[in-house]
Amino acid sequence: MVDFFYWFSILFASILSSVAGTVAPAFFKQAAFPRTHHVSKLWSELIARHQFAYIPYFITLGFVGDFGKHEVLKNFILLLLVWVFISYLICVHISSNLQDRRFEKHHVCKDSKCEEHVGPLAFVKLFRGSIILALALLVISLIYAGVVKRQHQSSGEKYEDHVSTLS
Ligand SMILES: [Zn+2]
């Protein structure tokens, strides 16, 4: 369980930094050039852009994780990195180019400051593809966090062990 929280905290810190990297520029941009449905749009941008955080997470797992008897999972890391990148690109495309059209399915905006409420259920309906892709990544990364152990020995200690078994 300690290992799970160790990997989860790495993932959480990584996601948190990408969330900050999305929210901060959107906040300043909104102050200068207000857009319709800012909060809902920000959510769809967060769903897309936080996915990039899985790249350092899976790289860290691949390099320093102890896969033990689940060694086969290590072979999928490269595939997962490609998947993260494709999933990220699809969702960023939706959140930047298709976003306005998605909201038009919900209602036609009255003006350039329209803030007609888009409820959570309506939001899920409009962006279900992005949400499914993001949830799939979360589930896979949590499975890895549950299976992969930390390497408890530093390479120096391993070398010392190796030398002591030889002597
Ligand atoms: Zn509107």
Backbone and ligand atoms as CSV (ligand in chain L), in Angstrom:
chain,resi,resn,atom,element,x,y,z
A,1,MET,N,N,0.838,-1.215,0.000
A,1,MET,CA,C,0.000,0.000,0.000
A,1,MET,C,C,0.871,1.263,0.000
A,2,VAL,N,N,2.031,1.178,0.708
A,2,VAL,CA,C,2.950,2.319,0.749
A,2,VAL,C,C,3.421,2.651,-0.663
A,3,ASP,N,N,3.713,1.576,-1.442
A,3,ASP,CA,C,4.179,1.772,-2.815
A,3,ASP,C,C,3.106,2.442,-3.663
A,4,PHE,N,N,1.847,2.024,-3.452
A,4,PHE,CA,C,0.736,2.607,-4.217
A,4,PHE,C,C,0.688,4.120,-3.979
A,5,PHE,N,N,0.763,4.523,-2.719
A,5,PHE,CA,C,0.682,5.956,-2.405
A,5,PHE,C,C,1.922,6.708,-2.898
A,6,TYR,N,N,3.041,5.996,-2.930
A,6,TYR,CA,C,4.278,6.599,-3.450
A,6,TYR,C,C,4.085,6.972,-4.922
A,7,TRP,N,N,3.613,6.015,-5.727
A,7,TRP,CA,C,3.394,6.278,-7.163
A,7,TRP,C,C,2.250,7.260,-7.358
A,8,PHE,N,N,1.216,7.108,-6.541
A,8,PHE,CA,C,0.061,8.003,-6.668
A,8,PHE,C,C,0.461,9.447,-6.380
A,9,SER,N,N,1.333,9.647,-5.375
A,9,SER,CA,C,1.752,11.014,-5.057
A,9,SER,C,C,2.591,11.608,-6.192
A,10,ILE,N,N,3.379,10.761,-6.874
A,10,ILE,CA,C,4.144,11.241,-8.040
A,10,ILE,C,C,3.172,11.672,-9.144
A,11,LEU,N,N,2.153,10.834,-9.391
A,11,LEU,CA,C,1.158,11.148,-10.418
A,11,LEU,C,C,0.385,12.417,-10.040
A,12,PHE,N,N,0.000,12.494,-8.767
A,12,PHE,CA,C,-0.784,13.638,-8.286
A,12,PHE,C,C,0.006,14.944,-8.446
A,13,ALA,N,N,1.290,14.910,-8.059
A,13,ALA,CA,C,2.130,16.114,-8.168
A,13,ALA,C,C,2.280,16.520,-9.633
A,14,SER,N,N,2.427,15.506,-10.493
A,14,SER,CA,C,2.592,15.761,-11.919
A,14,SER,C,C,1.311,16.382,-12.499
A,15,ILE,N,N,0.148,15.823,-12.116
A,15,ILE,CA,C,-1.138,16.346,-12.605
A,15,ILE,C,C,-1.363,17.767,-12.076
A,16,LEU,N,N,-1.028,17.956,-10.800
A,16,LEU,CA,C,-1.213,19.269,-10.177
A,16,LEU,C,C,-0.435,20.358,-10.925
A,17,SER,N,N,0.797,20.038,-11.335
A,17,SER,CA,C,1.597,21.040,-12.038
A,17,SER,C,C,1.009,21.330,-13.413
A,18,SER,N,N,0.448,20.297,-14.089
A,18,SER,CA,C,-0.139,20.569,-15.405
A,18,SER,C,C,-1.467,21.315,-15.265
A,19,VAL,N,N,-2.189,21.084,-14.151
A,19,VAL,CA,C,-3.423,21.833,-13.897
A,19,VAL,C,C,-3.082,23.315,-13.682
A,20,ALA,N,N,-2.034,23.567,-12.880
A,20,ALA,CA,C,-1.611,24.951,-12.638
A,20,ALA,C,C,-1.189,25.604,-13.953
A,21,GLY,N,N,-0.520,24.838,-14.800
A,21,GLY,CA,C,-0.057,25.344,-16.093
A,21,GLY,C,C,-1.198,25.628,-17.053
A,22,THR,N,N,-2.375,25.051,-16.796
A,22,THR,CA,C,-3.546,25.313,-17.638
A,22,THR,C,C,-4.375,26.460,-17.069
A,23,VAL,N,N,-4.556,26.429,-15.736
A,23,VAL,CA,C,-5.445,27.406,-15.096
A,23,VAL,C,C,-4.845,28.819,-15.126
A,24,ALA,N,N,-3.542,28.935,-14.827
A,24,ALA,CA,C,-2.932,30.259,-14.712
A,24,ALA,C,C,-3.057,31.083,-16.008
A,25,PRO,N,N,-2.643,30.550,-17.180
A,25,PRO,CA,C,-2.796,31.369,-18.393
A,25,PRO,C,C,-4.251,31.638,-18.745
A,26,ALA,N,N,-5.155,30.648,-18.471
A,26,ALA,CA,C,-6.580,30.839,-18.768
A,26,ALA,C,C,-7.157,31.956,-17.899
A,27,PHE,N,N,-6.687,32.041,-16.650
A,27,PHE,CA,C,-7.151,33.067,-15.730
A,27,PHE,C,C,-6.799,34.471,-16.257
A,28,PHE,N,N,-5.539,34.640,-16.689
A,28,PHE,CA,C,-5.108,35.946,-17.200
A,28,PHE,C,C,-5.800,36.288,-18.520
A,29,LYS,N,N,-5.957,35.252,-19.354
A,29,LYS,CA,C,-6.600,35.475,-20.655
A,29,LYS,C,C,-8.059,35.879,-20.462
A,30,GLN,N,N,-8.718,35.218,-19.501
A,30,GLN,CA,C,-10.126,35.527,-19.238
A,30,GLN,C,C,-10.287,36.955,-18.725
A,31,ALA,N,N,-9.314,37.418,-17.910
A,31,ALA,CA,C,-9.376,38.774,-17.362
A,31,ALA,C,C,-9.245,39.805,-18.486
A,32,ALA,N,N,-8.424,39.492,-19.493
A,32,ALA,CA,C,-8.194,40.439,-20.592
A,32,ALA,C,C,-9.247,40.311,-21.692
A,33,PHE,N,N,-9.552,39.038,-22.080
A,33,PHE,CA,C,-10.516,38.786,-23.165
A,33,PHE,C,C,-11.548,37.756,-22.700
A,34,PRO,N,N,-12.612,38.218,-22.025
A,34,PRO,CA,C,-13.613,37.262,-21.504
A,34,PRO,C,C,-14.255,36.441,-22.627
A,35,ARG,N,N,-14.504,35.168,-22.343
A,35,ARG,CA,C,-15.152,34.287,-23.328
A,35,ARG,C,C,-16.401,33.684,-22.697
A,36,THR,N,N,-17.267,33.142,-23.556
A,36,THR,CA,C,-18.493,32.527,-23.047
A,36,THR,C,C,-18.154,31.211,-22.357
A,37,HIS,N,N,-18.906,30.861,-21.366
A,37,HIS,CA,C,-18.799,29.567,-20.672
A,37,HIS,C,C,-17.367,29.248,-20.263
A,38,HIS,N,N,-16.729,30.243,-19.646
A,38,HIS,CA,C,-15.313,30.091,-19.295
A,38,HIS,C,C,-15.047,28.867,-18.413
A,39,VAL,N,N,-15.848,28.692,-17.367
A,39,VAL,CA,C,-15.584,27.597,-16.410
A,39,VAL,C,C,-15.751,26.239,-17.088
A,40,SER,N,N,-16.822,26.070,-17.861
A,40,SER,CA,C,-17.036,24.790,-18.552
A,40,SER,C,C,-15.912,24.522,-19.551
A,41,LYS,N,N,-15.493,25.570,-20.260
A,41,LYS,CA,C,-14.407,25.415,-21.232
A,41,LYS,C,C,-13.098,25.074,-20.526
A,42,LEU,N,N,-12.901,25.691,-19.358
A,42,LEU,CA,C,-11.683,25.411,-18.597
A,42,LEU,C,C,-11.658,23.945,-18.153
A,43,TRP,N,N,-12.824,23.407,-17.776
A,43,TRP,CA,C,-12.896,21.995,-17.398
A,43,TRP,C,C,-12.492,21.097,-18.561
A,44,SER,N,N,-13.008,21.414,-19.746
A,44,SER,CA,C,-12.676,20.559,-20.902
A,44,SER,C,C,-11.183,20.691,-21.244
A,45,GLU,N,N,-10.612,21.892,-21.030
A,45,GLU,CA,C,-9.170,22.072,-21.260
A,45,GLU,C,C,-8.349,21.299,-20.217
A,46,LEU,N,N,-8.854,21.296,-18.983
A,46,LEU,CA,C,-8.153,20.555,-17.924
A,46,LEU,C,C,-8.172,19.049,-18.202
A,47,ILE,N,N,-9.341,18.563,-18.656
A,47,ILE,CA,C,-9.466,17.129,-18.970
A,47,ILE,C,C,-8.465,16.764,-20.057
A,48,ALA,N,N,-8.251,17.674,-21.010
A,48,ALA,CA,C,-7.310,17.405,-22.097
A,48,ALA,C,C,-5.863,17.537,-21.636
A,49,ARG,N,N,-5.524,18.674,-21.054
A,49,ARG,CA,C,-4.107,18.998,-20.838
A,49,ARG,C,C,-3.478,18.281,-19.656
A,50,HIS,N,N,-4.291,17.871,-18.672
A,50,HIS,CA,C,-3.682,17.170,-17.531
A,50,HIS,C,C,-3.103,15.826,-17.978
A,51,GLN,N,N,-3.569,15.322,-19.149
A,51,GLN,CA,C,-3.122,14.001,-19.609
A,51,GLN,C,C,-1.624,13.963,-19.894
A,52,PHE,N,N,-1.068,15.111,-20.173
A,52,PHE,CA,C,0.376,15.146,-20.442
A,52,PHE,C,C,1.169,14.724,-19.200
A,53,ALA,N,N,0.550,14.874,-18.020
A,53,ALA,CA,C,1.208,14.502,-16.764
A,53,ALA,C,C,1.494,12.999,-16.697
A,54,TYR,N,N,0.763,12.197,-17.484
A,54,TYR,CA,C,0.981,10.748,-17.459
A,54,TYR,C,C,2.302,10.365,-18.135
A,55,ILE,N,N,2.830,11.242,-18.969
A,55,ILE,CA,C,4.088,10.913,-19.654
A,55,ILE,C,C,5.247,10.814,-18.655
A,56,PRO,N,N,5.526,11.870,-17.839
A,56,PRO,CA,C,6.594,11.693,-16.831
A,56,PRO,C,C,6.292,10.577,-15.841
A,57,TYR,N,N,5.006,10.370,-15.544
A,57,TYR,CA,C,4.631,9.315,-14.592
A,57,TYR,C,C,5.041,7.935,-15.112
A,58,PHE,N,N,4.653,7.634,-16.361
A,58,PHE,CA,C,4.979,6.307,-16.901
A,58,PHE,C,C,6.485,6.158,-17.153
A,59,ILE,N,N,7.154,7.255,-17.519
A,59,ILE,CA,C,8.609,7.191,-17.704
A,59,ILE,C,C,9.278,6.872,-16.361
A,60,THR,N,N,8.834,7.547,-15.289
A,60,THR,CA,C,9.387,7.291,-13.953
A,60,THR,C,C,9.153,5.832,-13.560
A,61,LEU,N,N,7.926,5.349,-13.771
A,61,LEU,CA,C,7.622,3.946,-13.456
A,61,LEU,C,C,8.551,2.997,-14.203
A,62,GLY,N,N,8.724,3.289,-15.496
A,62,GLY,CA,C,9.550,2.419,-16.340
A,62,GLY,C,C,10.999,2.387,-15.900
A,63,PHE,N,N,11.497,3.534,-15.467
A,63,PHE,CA,C,12.920,3.610,-15.089
A,63,PHE,C,C,13.194,3.096,-13.681
A,64,VAL,N,N,12.358,3.492,-12.725
A,64,VAL,CA,C,12.714,3.180,-11.332
A,64,VAL,C,C,11.766,2.198,-10.645
A,65,GLY,N,N,10.725,1.757,-11.356
A,65,GLY,CA,C,9.803,0.814,-10.732
A,65,GLY,C,C,10.357,-0.605,-10.704
A,66,ASP,N,N,9.973,-1.337,-9.652
A,66,ASP,CA,C,10.351,-2.752,-9.563
A,66,ASP,C,C,9.107,-3.559,-9.936
A,67,PHE,N,N,9.103,-4.113,-11.142
A,67,PHE,CA,C,7.906,-4.791,-11.648
A,67,PHE,C,C,7.778,-6.215,-11.113
A,68,GLY,N,N,8.870,-6.750,-10.576
A,68,GLY,CA,C,8.839,-8.091,-9.986
A,68,GLY,C,C,8.256,-9.126,-10.934
A,69,LYS,N,N,7.247,-9.880,-10.435
A,69,LYS,CA,C,6.644,-10.936,-11.267
A,69,LYS,C,C,5.711,-10.371,-12.340
A,70,HIS,N,N,5.469,-9.048,-12.286
A,70,HIS,CA,C,4.621,-8.418,-13.320
A,70,HIS,C,C,5.482,-7.745,-14.388
A,71,GLU,N,N,6.652,-8.315,-14.629
A,71,GLU,CA,C,7.613,-7.742,-15.579
A,71,GLU,C,C,6.988,-7.464,-16.951
A,72,VAL,N,N,5.992,-8.288,-17.319
A,72,VAL,CA,C,5.351,-8.143,-18.633
A,72,VAL,C,C,4.733,-6.735,-18.803
A,73,LEU,N,N,4.290,-6.166,-17.683
A,73,LEU,CA,C,3.668,-4.832,-17.747
A,73,LEU,C,C,4.663,-3.762,-18.205
A,74,LYS,N,N,5.947,-4.021,-17.932
A,74,LYS,CA,C,6.978,-3.052,-18.318
A,74,LYS,C,C,7.040,-2.907,-19.842
A,75,ASN,N,N,6.705,-4.011,-20.551
A,75,ASN,CA,C,6.756,-3.983,-22.017
A,75,ASN,C,C,5.710,-3.046,-22.621
A,76,PHE,N,N,4.678,-2.753,-21.832
A,76,PHE,CA,C,3.603,-1.918,-22.371
A,76,PHE,C,C,3.843,-0.425,-22.148
A,77,ILE,N,N,4.909,-0.097,-21.405
A,77,ILE,CA,C,5.153,1.324,-21.068
A,77,ILE,C,C,5.286,2.185,-22.325
A,78,LEU,N,N,6.065,1.702,-23.291
A,78,LEU,CA,C,6.281,2.474,-24.517
A,78,LEU,C,C,4.956,2.677,-25.258
A,79,LEU,N,N,4.167,1.605,-25.305
A,79,LEU,CA,C,2.854,1.659,-25.942
A,79,LEU,C,C,1.953,2.670,-25.221
A,80,LEU,N,N,2.038,2.661,-23.890
A,80,LEU,CA,C,1.230,3.589,-23.095
A,80,LEU,C,C,1.629,5.042,-23.349
A,81,LEU,N,N,2.946,5.261,-23.508
A,81,LEU,CA,C,3.423,6.629,-23.780
A,81,LEU,C,C,2.852,7.143,-25.101
A,82,VAL,N,N,2.819,6.256,-26.107
A,82,VAL,CA,C,2.249,6.646,-27.411
A,82,VAL,C,C,0.753,6.913,-27.245
A,83,TRP,N,N,0.090,6.028,-26.485
A,83,TRP,CA,C,-1.351,6.170,-26.244
A,83,TRP,C,C,-1.646,7.500,-25.542
A,84,VAL,N,N,-0.866,7.825,-24.496
A,84,VAL,CA,C,-1.066,9.086,-23.765
A,84,VAL,C,C,-0.970,10.264,-24.732
A,85,PHE,N,N,0.041,10.210,-25.586
A,85,PHE,CA,C,0.269,11.311,-26.518
A,85,PHE,C,C,-0.906,11.460,-27.487
A,86,ILE,N,N,-1.407,10.331,-28.023
A,86,ILE,CA,C,-2.534,10.377,-28.965
A,86,ILE,C,C,-3.798,10.865,-28.249
A,87,SER,N,N,-4.038,10.315,-27.061
A,87,SER,CA,C,-5.208,10.702,-26.273
A,87,SER,C,C,-5.160,12.203,-25.957
A,88,TYR,N,N,-3.970,12.673,-25.590
A,88,TYR,CA,C,-3.763,14.097,-25.297
A,88,TYR,C,C,-4.097,14.949,-26.526
A,89,LEU,N,N,-3.577,14.533,-27.701
A,89,LEU,CA,C,-3.802,15.300,-28.927
A,89,LEU,C,C,-5.283,15.350,-29.303
A,90,ILE,N,N,-5.960,14.194,-29.193
A,90,ILE,CA,C,-7.395,14.145,-29.528
A,90,ILE,C,C,-8.176,15.108,-28.622
A,91,CYS,N,N,-7.898,15.022,-27.305
A,91,CYS,CA,C,-8.657,15.839,-26.351
A,91,CYS,C,C,-8.314,17.328,-26.477
A,92,VAL,N,N,-7.054,17.641,-26.767
A,92,VAL,CA,C,-6.687,19.054,-26.955
A,92,VAL,C,C,-7.371,19.600,-28.220
A,93,HIS,N,N,-7.455,18.757,-29.259
A,93,HIS,CA,C,-8.148,19.150,-30.490
A,93,HIS,C,C,-9.617,19.472,-30.175
A,94,ILE,N,N,-10.253,18.599,-29.375
A,94,ILE,CA,C,-11.660,18.827,-29.001
A,94,ILE,C,C,-11.792,20.107,-28.185
A,95,SER,N,N,-10.875,20.280,-27.201
A,95,SER,CA,C,-11.023,21.426,-26.291
A,95,SER,C,C,-10.595,22.749,-26.918
A,96,SER,N,N,-9.900,22.709,-28.043
A,96,SER,CA,C,-9.524,23.985,-28.654
A,96,SER,C,C,-10.313,24.273,-29.928
A,97,ASN,N,N,-10.490,23.274,-30.788
A,97,ASN,CA,C,-11.141,23.554,-32.076
A,97,ASN,C,C,-12.638,23.222,-32.110
A,98,LEU,N,N,-13.041,22.190,-31.370
A,98,LEU,CA,C,-14.429,21.730,-31.488
A,98,LEU,C,C,-15.323,22.209,-30.340
A,99,GLN,N,N,-14.683,22.849,-29.358
A,99,GLN,CA,C,-15.386,23.208,-28.129
A,99,GLN,C,C,-16.646,24.052,-28.377
A,100,ASP,N,N,-16.507,25.109,-29.172
A,100,ASP,CA,C,-17.643,26.008,-29.391
A,100,ASP,C,C,-18.814,25.279,-30.043
A,101,ARG,N,N,-18.484,24.381,-31.000
A,101,ARG,CA,C,-19.541,23.627,-31.674
A,101,ARG,C,C,-20.259,22.692,-30.691
A,102,ARG,N,N,-19.479,22.168,-29.722
A,102,ARG,CA,C,-20.093,21.291,-28.701
A,102,ARG,C,C,-21.130,22.070,-27.884
A,103,PHE,N,N,-20.754,23.293,-27.527
A,103,PHE,CA,C,-21.684,24.088,-26.719
A,103,PHE,C,C,-22.915,24.497,-27.529
A,104,GLU,N,N,-22.741,24.632,-28.855
A,104,GLU,CA,C,-23.887,24.962,-29.715
A,104,GLU,C,C,-24.922,23.843,-29.704
A,105,LYS,N,N,-24.456,22.603,-29.431
A,105,LYS,CA,C,-25.397,21.479,-29.342
A,105,LYS,C,C,-26.290,21.643,-28.108
A,106,HIS,N,N,-25.752,22.316,-27.095
A,106,HIS,CA,C,-26.497,22.522,-25.847
A,106,HIS,C,C,-27.478,23.684,-25.998
A,107,HIS,N,N,-26.989,24.802,-26.507
A,107,HIS,CA,C,-27.841,25.971,-26.733
A,107,HIS,C,C,-27.096,26.954,-27.647
A,108,VAL,N,N,-27.841,27.840,-28.255
A,108,VAL,CA,C,-27.207,28.899,-29.052
A,108,VAL,C,C,-26.990,30.096,-28.134
A,109,CYS,N,N,-25.735,30.548,-28.052
A,109,CYS,CA,C,-25.411,31.629,-27.127
A,109,CYS,C,C,-26.115,32.926,-27.512
A,110,LYS,N,N,-26.591,33.616,-26.462
A,110,LYS,CA,C,-27.328,34.867,-26.702
A,110,LYS,C,C,-26.387,35.971,-27.194
A,111,ASP,N,N,-25.222,36.056,-26.554
A,111,ASP,CA,C,-24.247,37.083,-26.938
A,111,ASP,C,C,-22.846,36.597,-26.579
A,112,SER,N,N,-21.860,37.474,-26.722
A,112,SER,CA,C,-20.471,37.071,-26.479
A,112,SER,C,C,-20.145,36.951,-24.983
A,113,LYS,N,N,-21.135,37.264,-24.131
A,113,LYS,CA,C,-20.910,37.113,-22.683
A,113,LYS,C,C,-21.868,36.083,-22.088
A,114,CYS,N,N,-22.433,35.223,-22.951
A,114,CYS,CA,C,-23.421,34.230,-22.511
A,114,CYS,C,C,-22.845,33.338,-21.416
A,115,GLU,N,N,-23.582,33.201,-20.344
A,115,GLU,CA,C,-23.162,32.299,-19.262
A,115,GLU,C,C,-24.303,31.370,-18.881
A,116,GLU,N,N,-25.096,30.977,-19.882
A,116,GLU,CA,C,-26.196,30.044,-19.596
A,116,GLU,C,C,-25.617,28.779,-18.970
A,117,HIS,N,N,-26.248,28.336,-17.898
A,117,HIS,CA,C,-25.693,27.232,-17.114
A,117,HIS,C,C,-25.619,25.929,-17.918
A,118,VAL,N,N,-24.423,25.341,-17.932
A,118,VAL,CA,C,-24.244,24.007,-18.526
A,118,VAL,C,C,-23.974,23.071,-17.349
A,119,GLY,N,N,-24.973,22.310,-16.981
A,119,GLY,CA,C,-24.861,21.442,-15.801
A,119,GLY,C,C,-23.858,20.318,-15.993
A,120,PRO,N,N,-23.469,19.657,-14.882
A,120,PRO,CA,C,-22.485,18.576,-14.969
A,120,PRO,C,C,-22.912,17.458,-15.921
A,121,LEU,N,N,-24.205,17.086,-15.894
A,121,LEU,CA,C,-24.669,15.998,-16.767
A,121,LEU,C,C,-24.581,16.394,-18.236
A,122,ALA,N,N,-24.983,17.658,-18.525
A,122,ALA,CA,C,-24.910,18.162,-19.901
A,122,ALA,C,C,-23.452,18.208,-20.348
A,123,PHE,N,N,-22.578,18.600,-19.423
A,123,PHE,CA,C,-21.146,18.678,-19.740
A,123,PHE,C,C,-20.597,17.281,-20.086
A,124,VAL,N,N,-20.964,16.300,-19.264
A,124,VAL,CA,C,-20.505,14.918,-19.507
A,124,VAL,C,C,-20.986,14.441,-20.880
A,125,LYS,N,N,-22.239,14.799,-21.226
A,125,LYS,CA,C,-22.808,14.405,-22.515
A,125,LYS,C,C,-22.020,15.038,-23.673
A,126,LEU,N,N,-21.672,16.331,-23.514
A,126,LEU,CA,C,-20.983,17.062,-24.584
A,126,LEU,C,C,-19.542,16.590,-24.774
A,127,PHE,N,N,-18.895,16.203,-23.650
A,127,PHE,CA,C,-17.471,15.874,-23.716
A,127,PHE,C,C,-17.194,14.425,-23.285
A,128,ARG,N,N,-18.150,13.535,-23.553
A,128,ARG,CA,C,-18.009,12.157,-23.051
A,128,ARG,C,C,-16.776,11.452,-23.617
A,129,GLY,N,N,-16.417,11.752,-24.869
A,129,GLY,CA,C,-15.240,11.119,-25.473
A,129,GLY,C,C,-13.973,11.450,-24.696
A,130,SER,N,N,-13.771,12.729,-24.412
A,130,SER,CA,C,-12.588,13.170,-23.660
A,130,SER,C,C,-12.591,12.575,-22.259
A,131,ILE,N,N,-13.770,12.546,-21.633
A,131,ILE,CA,C,-13.874,12.033,-20.256
A,131,ILE,C,C,-13.528,10.543,-20.222
A,132,ILE,N,N,-14.021,9.784,-21.203
A,132,ILE,CA,C,-13.728,8.346,-21.252
A,132,ILE,C,C,-12.226,8.121,-21.435
A,133,LEU,N,N,-11.603,8.884,-22.340
A,133,LEU,CA,C,-10.152,8.737,-22.565
A,133,LEU,C,C,-9.362,9.063,-21.297
A,134,ALA,N,N,-9.768,10.139,-20.604
A,134,ALA,CA,C,-9.066,10.547,-19.376
A,134,ALA,C,C,-9.247,9.497,-18.279
A,135,LEU,N,N,-10.472,8.968,-18.158
A,135,LEU,CA,C,-10.723,7.957,-17.119
A,135,LEU,C,C,-9.947,6.674,-17.398
A,136,ALA,N,N,-9.841,6.321,-18.688
A,136,ALA,CA,C,-9.089,5.114,-19.056
A,136,ALA,C,C,-7.635,5.250,-18.607
A,137,LEU,N,N,-7.058,6.414,-18.836
A,137,LEU,CA,C,-5.666,6.647,-18.410
A,137,LEU,C,C,-5.529,6.581,-16.891
A,138,LEU,N,N,-6.518,7.154,-16.199
A,138,LEU,CA,C,-6.466,7.154,-14.733
A,138,LEU,C,C,-6.518,5.711,-14.203
A,139,VAL,N,N,-7.441,4.923,-14.755
A,139,VAL,CA,C,-7.586,3.527,-14.292
A,139,VAL,C,C,-6.293,2.748,-14.548
A,140,ILE,N,N,-5.728,2.885,-15.758
A,140,ILE,CA,C,-4.493,2.156,-16.081
A,140,ILE,C,C,-3.355,2.587,-15.160
A,141,SER,N,N,-3.244,3.889,-14.920
A,141,SER,CA,C,-2.142,4.364,-14.084
A,141,SER,C,C,-2.311,3.898,-12.638
A,142,LEU,N,N,-3.557,3.779,-12.166
A,142,LEU,CA,C,-3.786,3.293,-10.807
A,142,LEU,C,C,-3.484,1.795,-10.708
A,143,ILE,N,N,-3.767,1.060,-11.783
A,143,ILE,CA,C,-3.421,-0.375,-11.798
A,143,ILE,C,C,-1.898,-0.519,-11.683
A,144,TYR,N,N,-1.167,0.290,-12.457
A,144,TYR,CA,C,0.300,0.248,-12.387
A,144,TYR,C,C,0.787,0.625,-10.988
A,145,ALA,N,N,0.153,1.659,-10.391
A,145,ALA,CA,C,0.556,2.093,-9.040
A,145,ALA,C,C,0.336,0.970,-8.029
A,146,GLY,N,N,-0.704,0.158,-8.274
A,146,GLY,CA,C,-1.000,-0.926,-7.345
A,146,GLY,C,C,-0.096,-2.131,-7.514
A,147,VAL,N,N,0.471,-2.295,-8.696
A,147,VAL,CA,C,1.233,-3.511,-9.006
A,147,VAL,C,C,2.750,-3.308,-8.860
A,148,VAL,N,N,3.220,-2.127,-9.297
A,148,VAL,CA,C,4.671,-1.885,-9.327
A,148,VAL,C,C,5.173,-1.497,-7.940
A,149,LYS,N,N,6.312,-2.070,-7.571
A,149,LYS,CA,C,6.907,-1.747,-6.260
A,149,LYS,C,C,8.021,-0.720,-6.453
A,150,ARG,N,N,8.428,-0.124,-5.324
A,150,ARG,CA,C,9.591,0.759,-5.370
A,150,ARG,C,C,10.840,-0.092,-5.344
A,151,GLN,N,N,11.907,0.411,-5.945
A,151,GLN,CA,C,13.188,-0.280,-5.798
A,151,GLN,C,C,13.735,0.127,-4.436
A,152,HIS,N,N,13.910,-0.854,-3.563
A,152,HIS,CA,C,14.307,-0.512,-2.194
A,152,HIS,C,C,15.801,-0.362,-2.030
A,153,GLN,N,N,16.555,-0.833,-3.034
A,153,GLN,CA,C,18.004,-0.712,-2.933
A,153,GLN,C,C,18.499,0.317,-3.918
A,154,SER,N,N,19.456,1.125,-3.493
A,154,SER,CA,C,20.114,2.009,-4.443
A,154,SER,C,C,21.100,1.160,-5.248
A,155,SER,N,N,21.533,1.660,-6.383
A,155,SER,CA,C,22.449,0.867,-7.206
A,155,SER,C,C,23.759,0.600,-6.457
A,156,GLY,N,N,24.157,1.537,-5.573
A,156,GLY,CA,C,25.372,1.352,-4.780
A,156,GLY,C,C,25.239,0.157,-3.844
A,157,GLU,N,N,24.045,0.078,-3.195
A,157,GLU,CA,C,23.803,-1.045,-2.278
A,157,GLU,C,C,23.788,-2.369,-3.040
A,158,LYS,N,N,23.179,-2.333,-4.249
A,158,LYS,CA,C,23.120,-3.548,-5.065
A,158,LYS,C,C,24.532,-4.012,-5.409
A,159,TYR,N,N,25.402,-3.062,-5.717
A,159,TYR,CA,C,26.785,-3.379,-6.071
A,159,TYR,C,C,27.482,-4.010,-4.878
A,160,GLU,N,N,27.231,-3.415,-3.671
A,160,GLU,CA,C,27.863,-3.963,-2.467
A,160,GLU,C,C,27.389,-5.384,-2.213
A,161,ASP,N,N,26.080,-5.619,-2.394
A,161,ASP,CA,C,25.526,-6.971,-2.225
A,161,ASP,C,C,26.182,-7.945,-3.187
A,162,HIS,N,N,26.339,-7.479,-4.430
A,162,HIS,CA,C,26.917,-8.302,-5.481
A,162,HIS,C,C,28.357,-8.676,-5.112
A,163,VAL,N,N,29.115,-7.674,-4.605
A,163,VAL,CA,C,30.511,-7.902,-4.231
A,163,VAL,C,C,30.581,-8.869,-3.048
A,164,SER,N,N,29.648,-8.678,-2.074
A,164,SER,CA,C,29.703,-9.541,-0.887
A,164,SER,C,C,29.349,-10.980,-1.229
A,165,THR,N,N,28.476,-11.200,-2.226
A,165,THR,CA,C,28.168,-12.594,-2.608
A,165,THR,C,C,29.333,-13.222,-3.369
A,166,LEU,N,N,30.133,-12.406,-4.037
A,166,LEU,CA,C,31.268,-12.932,-4.793
A,166,LEU,C,C,32.404,-13.344,-3.846
A,167,SER,N,N,32.552,-12.579,-2.744
A,167,SER,CA,C,33.693,-12.842,-1.856
A,167,SER,C,C,33.395,-13.992,-0.870
L,1,ZN,ZN,ZN,-24.023,30.235,-24.179
